[in-house]
């Protein structure tokens, strides 16, 4: 074992030296990096604190020639004129041009008005209409003349109307003023006028009245063709009467050109909307988001038991009727088949052993072909007669002098003939 103790210890001096040099090198690199970072930060801080100076221009500034009575040139360096940027409203020639709108018109917003602005614009053009009827005392102690003299007008119903012109013409529904002995109009500011009836048309449920007033605010008529399904609309009127006058309700256009019919009138193209339309709203306005009239509301169209289902007669159909009423007091130029009769439904027809259709009492038209009294019309221009108004709607767009085809039943046999329409004006 002494052989191990007699051996000389290994020399580790070289390793120690190398390790020491490595540590010193790392320390030096760390110190150098720190100094460099300090210099960078110090330079940036000085630049931030010291006031900025205008850099020397990278070009030669030519001294202007000295001229008499000319002011000294500015000591400020002359910078080159900035090249004009090509803006949206200038073309390459530098002339002003209209800013081009690159928005897809299919989805562009048609209005810059808020709902509050729409209401503010449209409310002054919507009025409350009050229908008064005479009530007579049913007392045998008074003569008929005395009862008439003692009759008092009683408020029978209320609706709405739209100011059509500044001189007092007002659009409303026929059923709003029907059988009225006195019509009163209350403006949005509370001013009350007595109105006179200019004309009414039960077939389209439209009417025109007038008050003796000037400087009214007529409602702007909108373009129905621009109205889109899903677009916001606002209904303005007096739901429940004057107590809730100038009420507004907001909704969307649920559908366009819904063919609907009131009672036995014509089929009318209507706007379906979920804006609330209640009794009292009849005759009021349906406006777009420009505050323009696009429809005449009618509570008659409101389906019982449904919510969010209201209808308005389109301005496209209403305005020609109103213009005719204004000019003539009635709708002119309509065509008639020139017969009188009654519709037989399945129950009545079966009871008398007849065919369902329109039973002809008499003809006043001399050009009804082979059609005569006691015939039953089953088709008009290929359309089955399924209601009292089928014939009326079949010829609604026709004119006097036009010819239509009529199919009728007589003694168990079907016949067809041609009928020349006559004018309702005569």
URQUIPE-V612091 format. One record per helix or strand. SS is the DSSP state (~ for helix, > for strand). FROM is the first residue (numbers start at 1). TO is the last residue. If there is no record, write none. Layout:
ss->SS from->FROM to->TO
ss->SS from->FROM to->TO
//
This chain:
ss->~ from->2 to->5
ss->~ from->13 to->49
ss->> from->90 to->90
ss->> from->96 to->96
ss->~ from->115 to->125
ss->> from->126 to->135
ss->~ from->144 to->149
ss->> from->152 to->163
ss->> from->169 to->172
ss->~ from->174 to->177
ss->> from->182 to->186
ss->> from->192 to->201
ss->> from->206 to->211
ss->> from->221 to->221
ss->~ from->224 to->226
ss->> from->232 to->237
ss->~ from->242 to->244
ss->> from->247 to->261
ss->> from->267 to->273
ss->> from->285 to->287
ss->> from->293 to->297
ss->~ from->299 to->301
ss->> from->310 to->314
ss->~ from->315 to->328
ss->> from->335 to->336
ss->> from->339 to->344
ss->~ from->346 to->351
ss->> from->357 to->363
ss->> from->376 to->380
ss->> from->383 to->384
ss->~ from->390 to->394
ss->> from->403 to->410
ss->> from->413 to->420
ss->> from->422 to->423
//
